[in-house]
Amino acid sequence: MPLNVLVLGSGGREHALAWKISQSGKLSNLYCLPGNPGTAAIATNIAAGADDFEAVATAVSANAIDMVVVGPENPLVSGITDFLKERFPDLMVVGPSRQGALLEGSKQFAKDFMARHAIPTAAYRSFTSATLGDAKAFMKTLQPPYVLKADGLAAGKGVVILDDYESACTELEEMFSGKFGQASSKVVIEQFLSGIEVSVFVLTDGRDYLILPEAKDYKRIGDGDTGLNTGGMGAVSPVPFADAAFMAKVEDRIVKPTIAGLAAEGIDYRGFIFLGLMNCGGEPYVIEYNVRMGDPETEAVMTRIGSDLLSHLEAAAKGSLAGETISIENQAAVTVVMVSGGYPGAYKSQYPISGLEKAAAAANVFHMGTKAAGGDIVTAGGRVLAVTANAADMVSAAGKAYEAAGEISFMDCYRRSDITKDLLKYL
């Protein structure tokens, strides 16, 4: 039976998910809430907030929705899956229960889960302001740099890494004093892992799983991984150092015990798991779990899935993923993110964007922070567009992505110029 699908969210991740779902023969009608000008070309946008549960419920009823795909983490951590399943028992929801979403919503829950199931991760302990002295004593047992993580969601800003013990103590006091609001009322301090990061994505029904293409993203604003952290300035898939031997370790040591742990603990989990990993000399360690797809990695990963994503999502929601086989294209994908000047600090918006059609003729242009205004598409966020190109190899894909990105312009436009260059040594 053809499905009416609703994708929740408004960024590049949701545009990429909607783009892939729109290609399915199982699709009847596609909706995005709230969506963006990019999704408007392939779906019907619904003006409401993804955190407004009643508005989501109204959209489900009004449009006879069969499946909801939850893009961002906030609704999941707030329990939207539980809310929708209670209101609509037959509705398929791609996204974990509130309990499952604690893997991202609480750093301590995630670390304790890994400890219970012998999943490799950095040594850690959790502290509150009442145990500040113990926290400082624990840091003295660690080799710098010191990793401090706010326990709760902090919009991607709750992780601080400092080389100096005194600076780490000052930072810890500031976190307990509300630097990240309620998110840092509890802080996880952990051992620093030295290596190179890779993101691995899994779709699960809570018992079985599919491993999606892996990716590497680029967090820093400046070339050479310099400057402030951002939501992500680019991505590449596949990742040259994540070879078959490394990925076999990831599956055996991390994916399998994670899924088995969810099942053993009776956690209802039907959706994506993002494994933020560190490759330490060929050995994988978990830095963090996310309970949704990453952004901008999704914009690269979706272009490499050759099979029907909607079929996989339906099976995950119904608990029948064992019957699915994912097909992954051999081509490489490279994503270049275009941002507003000043980001991740203060920036201005409402600037008209030109060249979108020319760029789209050579690459996929996913909208991250845009809106329609008087016939124009204008900037409406720090990260504005994710330009993804595919080619036979990483170098060619990067060349195509930068060529397409060069067709696009808006006031104060900025992008990194070195996406993939750090990986050339692995080729």
C-alpha positions in Angstrom: 0.0 0.0 0.0 1.4 3.4 -0.9 2.4 5.5 2.1 1.8 9.0 3.2 5.0 10.1 4.9 5.7 13.1 7.1 9.3 14.2 7.7 9.8 16.4 10.8 12.4 19.1 10.7 13.6 22.1 8.6 17.3 21.6 7.9 19.6 20.0 5.4 19.3 16.6 7.0 15.6 16.6 6.6 15.8 17.9 3.0 18.2 15.0 2.2 15.9 12.4 3.9 12.9 13.8 2.0 14.9 13.8 -1.3 15.7 10.1 -0.8 12.2 9.1 0.3 10.7 10.9 -2.7 12.4 8.4 -5.0 10.5 5.4 -3.5 7.9 3.5 -5.4 6.1 2.9 -2.1 5.4 6.6 -1.6 2.0 8.2 -2.1 2.3 11.7 -0.6 5.3 13.4 1.1 5.0 16.1 3.6 7.6 18.1 5.6 6.9 20.0 8.9 8.0 22.7 8.7 10.4 21.9 5.8 12.2 24.6 3.8 12.3 26.0 0.3 14.3 22.9 -0.8 11.8 20.4 0.4 9.0 22.5 -1.1 10.1 21.3 -4.5 9.6 17.6 -3.7 7.0 17.7 -0.8 4.2 19.7 0.7 5.5 21.8 3.5 3.3 22.3 6.7 3.9 25.5 8.6 4.4 24.4 12.3 7.2 23.6 14.6 8.6 20.1 15.0 8.6 20.6 18.8 4.8 21.4 18.7 3.4 17.9 19.4 -0.2 18.9 19.0 0.5 20.6 15.6 2.3 17.4 14.5 -0.7 15.3 15.6 -3.1 17.6 13.7 -0.9 17.2 10.6 -1.0 13.4 11.0 -4.8 13.4 11.2 -5.4 15.9 8.5 -3.2 14.2 5.9 -3.9 10.6 6.7 -0.2 10.1 7.5 1.1 6.5 7.7 4.7 7.2 8.8 6.4 10.0 10.6 10.2 10.3 10.2 11.7 12.4 13.0 14.8 14.4 11.9 16.0 16.4 14.9 16.9 15.3 18.4 14.9 17.7 20.5 11.5 16.2 19.8 12.8 12.6 20.3 14.4 13.5 23.7 11.1 15.2 24.6 9.1 12.0 23.8 7.4 12.7 20.5 7.5 9.0 19.6 5.7 7.9 22.8 3.2 10.8 22.3 2.4 9.9 18.7 2.1 6.1 19.4 -0.3 6.7 22.2 -2.4 9.1 20.1 -2.2 6.9 16.9 -1.4 3.3 17.8 -1.1 2.2 14.1 1.1 5.0 13.1 4.7 4.1 12.0 7.2 6.3 13.7 10.9 6.3 12.8 12.6 7.5 15.9 13.3 5.9 19.3 11.1 6.1 22.4 11.9 8.7 25.1 13.9 6.1 26.9 15.9 5.2 23.8 16.5 8.9 23.1 18.4 9.1 26.5 21.4 7.7 24.5 21.7 11.3 23.2 19.7 13.1 25.9 22.0 12.1 28.8 25.7 11.6 28.4 25.8 9.7 31.7 23.0 7.3 30.6 25.0 6.7 27.4 28.3 6.1 29.2 26.7 3.8 31.8 24.9 1.9 28.9 28.3 1.4 27.2 29.8 0.2 30.5 27.0 -2.3 31.1 27.4 -3.8 27.6 31.3 -3.7 27.4 31.2 -1.2 24.5 34.7 0.4 24.1 34.7 4.0 25.2 36.9 6.4 27.1 37.1 6.1 30.9 34.7 8.5 32.7 32.9 9.6 35.8 29.9 11.9 36.3 29.7 14.8 38.8 27.4 17.5 40.1 28.2 20.8 41.9 27.9 18.9 45.2 30.9 16.7 44.2 33.1 19.5 42.7 36.0 18.4 44.9 35.8 14.8 43.7 35.6 16.0 40.1 38.8 18.0 40.5 40.5 15.1 42.1 39.4 12.8 39.3 40.8 15.1 36.7 44.2 14.9 38.4 44.2 11.2 37.7 43.9 11.9 33.9 46.5 12.9 31.4 45.6 16.2 29.7 43.8 17.3 27.7 40.6 17.2 29.8 37.2 16.4 28.3 34.2 18.0 30.0 30.7 17.1 28.7 27.4 18.7 29.8 25.1 15.7 30.6 22.1 17.1 28.7 21.4 18.5 25.2 23.3 21.8 24.7 22.8 22.4 21.0 26.1 20.8 20.1 28.0 23.2 22.3 28.2 21.2 25.6 31.6 19.5 25.1 34.8 21.4 26.2 38.4 20.1 25.7 41.1 21.9 27.7 44.8 21.3 28.0 45.4 23.0 31.3 44.2 21.7 34.7 43.5 25.1 36.2 41.5 26.1 33.1 39.6 22.9 33.3 38.7 23.5 36.9 37.5 27.0 36.1 35.4 25.7 33.2 33.9 23.0 35.4 32.8 25.6 37.9 31.2 27.7 35.1 29.4 24.7 33.8 27.9 23.9 37.2 27.0 27.6 37.5 24.7 27.3 34.5 26.9 28.0 31.4 24.8 25.5 29.4 21.7 25.9 31.5 20.2 22.8 33.0 22.2 20.6 30.6 25.4 21.2 32.6 23.9 20.6 36.1 25.6 17.3 35.7 29.0 17.0 33.9 30.7 13.9 32.6 34.5 14.0 32.7 36.3 11.6 30.5 39.7 10.4 29.3 40.8 12.1 26.1 41.0 9.8 23.1 43.7 10.6 20.4 42.8 9.6 16.9 40.6 10.6 13.9 36.9 10.7 14.0 34.4 8.8 11.8 30.6 8.7 11.9 28.8 5.4 11.5 25.0 5.2 10.9 22.7 2.3 11.8 19.0 1.8 11.1 17.5 -0.6 13.6 14.1 -2.0 14.6 15.5 -2.8 18.1 16.6 -6.4 17.2 18.1 -6.3 13.6 19.9 -3.5 11.8 21.3 -2.2 8.6 24.6 -0.3 8.5 24.4 2.8 6.3 27.4 4.3 4.5 29.9 5.8 7.0 31.0 9.5 6.8 33.5 12.0 8.2 32.4 15.5 8.9 34.4 18.7 9.5 33.5 20.6 12.7 35.8 23.6 12.7 35.0 26.8 10.9 38.5 27.3 9.4 40.7 25.4 7.0 43.1 23.0 8.6 40.5 22.3 11.3 41.1 25.7 13.0 38.8 28.1 14.8 35.5 27.6 16.5 33.4 24.5 16.4 30.3 24.6 14.1 27.4 22.3 13.3 29.6 20.9 10.5 31.3 22.5 7.5 31.4 19.5 5.2 31.4 15.7 4.9 32.8 12.9 2.9 31.6 9.3 2.3 33.1 6.7 2.1 36.0 7.4 4.6 39.3 6.1 3.3 40.7 4.9 6.6 37.5 3.1 7.6 38.4 0.0 5.6 36.8 -3.4 5.8 38.9 -4.6 8.7 38.0 -1.4 10.8 34.3 -1.6 9.9 34.3 -5.3 10.9 35.5 -4.3 14.4 32.9 -1.5 14.5 30.1 -4.0 13.8 31.4 -6.7 16.2 32.4 -4.5 19.1 30.0 -1.6 18.9 27.0 -2.1 16.6 26.1 -5.7 17.8 26.4 -5.1 21.5 24.6 -1.7 21.2 21.5 -3.4 19.5 21.7 -6.4 21.9 21.9 -4.0 24.9 18.8 -2.1 23.8 16.9 -5.4 23.4 18.1 -6.8 26.7 17.0 -3.6 28.5 13.6 -3.6 26.9 14.1 -0.3 25.2 11.8 0.4 22.2 14.1 1.7 19.5 13.0 1.9 15.9 15.1 4.4 14.1 18.6 5.7 13.4 21.6 5.4 15.7 24.6 7.7 15.0 27.8 6.3 16.3 30.4 9.1 16.8 33.6 7.0 16.8 37.3 7.7 17.3 39.7 5.5 15.3 42.6 5.1 17.7 45.4 3.3 15.8 42.8 1.1 14.0 40.7 0.4 17.1 37.2 2.0 17.3 36.0 3.7 20.5 32.6 5.4 21.0 32.8 9.2 21.6 29.0 9.6 21.6 25.7 8.3 20.5 23.1 10.4 18.7 19.6 9.1 18.2 19.1 10.6 14.7 21.1 11.1 11.5 23.9 13.7 11.5 24.0 16.9 9.6 25.8 17.5 7.2 26.7 13.8 7.0 23.2 12.8 5.9 23.5 15.0 2.8 26.4 12.8 1.7 25.2 9.5 3.0 21.7 9.6 1.4 23.3 10.0 -2.1 25.1 6.7 -1.7 22.1 4.5 -0.8 21.1 2.6 -3.9 18.1 0.7 -2.4 14.7 2.0 -1.4 15.1 3.9 1.9 11.3 4.1 2.5 11.2 0.3 2.3 13.9 0.1 5.0 12.2 2.7 7.2 8.9 0.8 6.9 10.6 -2.4 8.0 12.3 -0.7 10.9 9.0 0.8 12.1 7.2 -2.5 11.8 10.0 -4.6 13.4 10.8 -6.6 10.3 14.2 -5.2 9.3 15.7 -8.7 9.1 14.1 -9.1 5.6 15.8 -6.0 4.2 19.1 -5.6 2.3 20.7 -2.3 1.8 22.5 -1.4 -1.4 25.4 1.1 -1.3 26.8 2.8 -4.4 30.5 2.6 -5.0 30.7 6.3 -5.9 32.1 8.8 -3.4 30.1 11.7 -2.1 31.5 15.0 -0.9 29.5 17.8 0.8 30.6 21.4 1.1 28.6 23.6 3.5 28.1 27.3 2.6 27.6 29.5 5.6 26.8 33.1 6.5 29.8 35.3 7.2 30.4 35.6 11.0 29.0 32.1 11.7 29.3 30.4 14.3 29.3 33.9 15.9 27.0 36.7 15.0 25.8 36.9 11.4 23.2 38.6 9.3 20.4 36.9 7.3 17.8 37.8 4.6 20.4 38.0 1.8 19.2 36.8 -1.7 20.9 33.6 -3.0 21.8 33.4 -6.7 23.1 30.5 -8.8 21.0 27.7 -7.2 19.7 26.4 -10.6 23.2 26.3 -12.1 24.6 24.5 -9.1 21.7 22.0 -9.0 22.5 21.0 -12.6 25.8 19.5 -11.4 25.2 18.6 -7.8 22.6 18.1 -5.1 21.9 21.4 -3.3 20.3 20.7 0.1 18.8 23.7 2.0 19.9 24.1 5.6 19.0 27.7 6.5 17.0 29.3 3.8 13.5 30.8 3.3 11.4 32.1 0.5 10.9 35.9 0.4 9.1 37.8 -2.4 10.1 35.3 -5.1 13.7 35.0 -3.9 15.4 32.3 -1.8 17.2 34.2 1.0 19.6 33.2 3.8 17.9 32.4 7.1 20.6 30.7 9.2 24.2 30.3 10.0 24.6 27.2 7.8 22.8 28.0 4.6 23.3 25.3 2.0 25.0 21.9 1.7 26.3 21.2 -1.8 26.8 17.4 -2.4 28.5 15.9 -5.5 29.1 12.3 -6.4 31.9 10.8 -8.5 33.9 7.7 -9.0 36.4 8.8 -6.3 36.8 11.3 -3.5 39.1 13.7 -5.3 36.7 13.9 -8.3 33.7 14.3 -6.1 35.4 17.1 -4.1 36.2 18.9 -7.4 32.6 18.7 -8.6 31.2 19.8 -5.2 33.5 22.9 -5.1 32.7 23.7 -8.8 29.0 23.6 -8.1 29.3 25.6 -4.9 31.2 28.2 -6.9 28.0 28.9 -8.9 26.2 30.0 -5.7 26.6 33.4 -4.2 25.1 35.5 -1.4 26.4 38.4 0.7 29.1 37.4 3.1 29.1 33.8 1.8 31.9 31.6 3.3 33.0 28.0 2.9 36.0 26.0 3.8 38.3 25.2 0.9 39.9 22.0 2.2 37.2 19.5 2.7 38.8 16.0 2.0 42.4 17.3 1.9 43.3 15.7 5.3 42.3 12.3 3.8 44.5 12.3 0.8 47.2 10.6 2.7 45.0 7.5 3.2 44.4 7.0 -0.6 
